[in-house]
Amino acid sequence: MAEVKTEVEEQPTPDAAAIAAQTLGAPKSAKPSSLWRDARRRFVKNKLAIAGVVIMLIIIIPVIGADVFQRYDPTLSQYDRSPGAPKLYEQNYQPASEKFWFGTDGQNRDLWARMLHGGRVSLLVGVVVQAMVLGLGVPLGLISGFFGGKVDTFIMFIVNIFYAFPSILAGLLFLSAFGSSIMWVLIAVGIGLWPPMARLIRGQVLSLREKEFVEAARAIGVKNSKIMFRHIFPNTLGPIIVSVSFGVPQAIQIEAFFGFIGVSVPPPATSWGQLVNEGFKAFQSNPITILLIPALAIALTCMSLNFIGDGLRDAFDPKTKNK
């Protein structure tokens, strides 16, 4: 009897993801969800957060390109001594006009140019101070929360000492001891802002170090440094980003206070806080432009950054995952 050979073609076995996609009616090519993808989707849907991003771009672009957008040198008096020039141009505190968009200050310097360069200082303080906060608070928080014990006690003792002094008071004491310069202002603003970051990271690490993936890394002999920076630290990025988004306007406000009382960057440099101080002294001469505009710039910047911070906080909140 002739043998009858039957060949059975092997069919590829569908994986679990394809079966789930067919069952739920989802396209097979759909990418799996992730924390960052979900956070980005929720952030884009937040109208106030997007409005904050737009406002910040409107402020940042001319400030960064101040040398291009300025019309006059911000440090030089703009007296118009040409023959037949109106007498108005030889007076201080000129109102807003086609020649001087925001008017001039008490030394007849163009306020538009000074606003742009003052914004550079204010935004620089906000960004650099948060970089300092991250550089100091994150490593200390990681070490304190991961090792615990005496290491945790010692680091938290240092943190509590800095907590004992209000950030503004500590900054004023620092500036009174070392004087005013851009470097000392950066340190004075940041000196009281890093302890909250250290405590935030410590709390996150205390929760994460008991998770299964950390225990598994320990079991296979992964070094502590790698566990901290490769396994634990990436899981703290969400709270860090949110904290930084709120910390930048806080730093700008502290520097504005220092500038208002006259202990910020030395002249001829300026900041928005110093411009508010100058406008307050000359309120009767030109109240609209010399006081209102720098105050409005500070308010809009802090408001937009707070909108962005609220949007990031909601975006990284697991409770809003299905919203």
VENPE-V338789 format. One record per residue. N is the residue number from 1. RES is the residue in three letters. SS is DSSP state (2 for helix, 1 for strand, 0 for the rest). Layout:
((N RES SS) (N RES SS))
//
This chain:
((1 MET 0) (2 ALA 0) (3 GLU 0) (4 VAL 0) (5 LYS 0) (6 THR 0) (7 GLU 0) (8 VAL 0) (9 GLU 0) (10 GLU 0) (11 GLN 0) (12 PRO 0) (13 THR 0) (14 PRO 0) (15 ASP 0) (16 ALA 2) (17 ALA 2) (18 ALA 2) (19 ILE 2) (20 ALA 2) (21 ALA 2) (22 GLN 2) (23 THR 2) (24 LEU 2) (25 GLY 0) (26 ALA 0) (27 PRO 0) (28 LYS 0) (29 SER 0) (30 ALA 0) (31 LYS 0) (32 PRO 0) (33 SER 0) (34 SER 0) (35 LEU 2) (36 TRP 2) (37 ARG 2) (38 ASP 2) (39 ALA 2) (40 ARG 2) (41 ARG 2) (42 ARG 2) (43 PHE 2) (44 VAL 2) (45 LYS 2) (46 ASN 0) (47 LYS 2) (48 LEU 2) (49 ALA 2) (50 ILE 2) (51 ALA 2) (52 GLY 2) (53 VAL 2) (54 VAL 2) (55 ILE 2) (56 MET 2) (57 LEU 2) (58 ILE 2) (59 ILE 2) (60 ILE 2) (61 ILE 2) (62 PRO 2) (63 VAL 2) (64 ILE 2) (65 GLY 0) (66 ALA 2) (67 ASP 2) (68 VAL 2) (69 PHE 2) (70 GLN 0) (71 ARG 0) (72 TYR 0) (73 ASP 0) (74 PRO 0) (75 THR 0) (76 LEU 0) (77 SER 0) (78 GLN 0) (79 TYR 0) (80 ASP 0) (81 ARG 0) (82 SER 0) (83 PRO 0) (84 GLY 0) (85 ALA 0) (86 PRO 0) (87 LYS 2) (88 LEU 2) (89 TYR 2) (90 GLU 2) (91 GLN 0) (92 ASN 0) (93 TYR 0) (94 GLN 0) (95 PRO 0) (96 ALA 0) (97 SER 0) (98 GLU 0) (99 LYS 0) (100 PHE 0) (101 TRP 0) (102 PHE 0) (103 GLY 0) (104 THR 1) (105 ASP 0) (106 GLY 0) (107 GLN 0) (108 ASN 0) (109 ARG 0) (110 ASP 1) (111 LEU 2) (112 TRP 2) (113 ALA 2) (114 ARG 2) (115 MET 2) (116 LEU 2) (117 HIS 2) (118 GLY 2) (119 GLY 2) (120 ARG 2) (121 VAL 2) (122 SER 2) (123 LEU 2) (124 LEU 2) (125 VAL 2) (126 GLY 2) (127 VAL 2) (128 VAL 2) (129 VAL 2) (130 GLN 2) (131 ALA 2) (132 MET 2) (133 VAL 2) (134 LEU 2) (135 GLY 2) (136 LEU 2) (137 GLY 2) (138 VAL 2) (139 PRO 2) (140 LEU 2) (141 GLY 2) (142 LEU 2) (143 ILE 2) (144 SER 2) (145 GLY 2) (146 PHE 2) (147 PHE 2) (148 GLY 0) (149 GLY 2) (150 LYS 2) (151 VAL 2) (152 ASP 2) (153 THR 2) (154 PHE 2) (155 ILE 2) (156 MET 2) (157 PHE 2) (158 ILE 2) (159 VAL 2) (160 ASN 2) (161 ILE 2) (162 PHE 2) (163 TYR 2) (164 ALA 0) (165 PHE 0) (166 PRO 0) (167 SER 2) (168 ILE 2) (169 LEU 2) (170 ALA 2) (171 GLY 2) (172 LEU 2) (173 LEU 2) (174 PHE 2) (175 LEU 2) (176 SER 2) (177 ALA 2) (178 PHE 2) (179 GLY 0) (180 SER 0) (181 SER 0) (182 ILE 2) (183 MET 2) (184 TRP 2) (185 VAL 2) (186 LEU 2) (187 ILE 2) (188 ALA 2) (189 VAL 2) (190 GLY 2) (191 ILE 0) (192 GLY 0) (193 LEU 0) (194 TRP 2) (195 PRO 2) (196 PRO 2) (197 MET 2) (198 ALA 2) (199 ARG 2) (200 LEU 2) (201 ILE 2) (202 ARG 2) (203 GLY 2) (204 GLN 2) (205 VAL 2) (206 LEU 2) (207 SER 2) (208 LEU 2) (209 ARG 0) (210 GLU 0) (211 LYS 0) (212 GLU 2) (213 PHE 2) (214 VAL 2) (215 GLU 2) (216 ALA 2) (217 ALA 2) (218 ARG 2) (219 ALA 2) (220 ILE 0) (221 GLY 0) (222 VAL 0) (223 LYS 0) (224 ASN 2) (225 SER 2) (226 LYS 2) (227 ILE 2) (228 MET 2) (229 PHE 2) (230 ARG 2) (231 HIS 2) (232 ILE 2) (233 PHE 2) (234 PRO 2) (235 ASN 2) (236 THR 2) (237 LEU 2) (238 GLY 2) (239 PRO 2) (240 ILE 2) (241 ILE 2) (242 VAL 2) (243 SER 2) (244 VAL 2) (245 SER 2) (246 PHE 2) (247 GLY 2) (248 VAL 2) (249 PRO 2) (250 GLN 2) (251 ALA 2) (252 ILE 2) (253 GLN 2) (254 ILE 2) (255 GLU 2) (256 ALA 2) (257 PHE 2) (258 PHE 2) (259 GLY 2) (260 PHE 2) (261 ILE 0) (262 GLY 0) (263 VAL 0) (264 SER 0) (265 VAL 0) (266 PRO 0) (267 PRO 0) (268 PRO 0) (269 ALA 0) (270 THR 0) (271 SER 0) (272 TRP 2) (273 GLY 2) (274 GLN 2) (275 LEU 2) (276 VAL 2) (277 ASN 2) (278 GLU 2) (279 GLY 2) (280 PHE 2) (281 LYS 2) (282 ALA 0) (283 PHE 0) (284 GLN 0) (285 SER 0) (286 ASN 0) (287 PRO 2) (288 ILE 2) (289 THR 2) (290 ILE 2) (291 LEU 2) (292 LEU 2) (293 ILE 2) (294 PRO 2) (295 ALA 2) (296 LEU 2) (297 ALA 2) (298 ILE 2) (299 ALA 2) (300 LEU 2) (301 THR 2) (302 CYS 2) (303 MET 2) (304 SER 2) (305 LEU 2) (306 ASN 2) (307 PHE 2) (308 ILE 2) (309 GLY 2) (310 ASP 2) (311 GLY 2) (312 LEU 2) (313 ARG 2) (314 ASP 2) (315 ALA 2) (316 PHE 0) (317 ASP 0) (318 PRO 2) (319 LYS 2) (320 THR 2) (321 LYS 0) (322 ASN 0) (323 LYS 0))
//
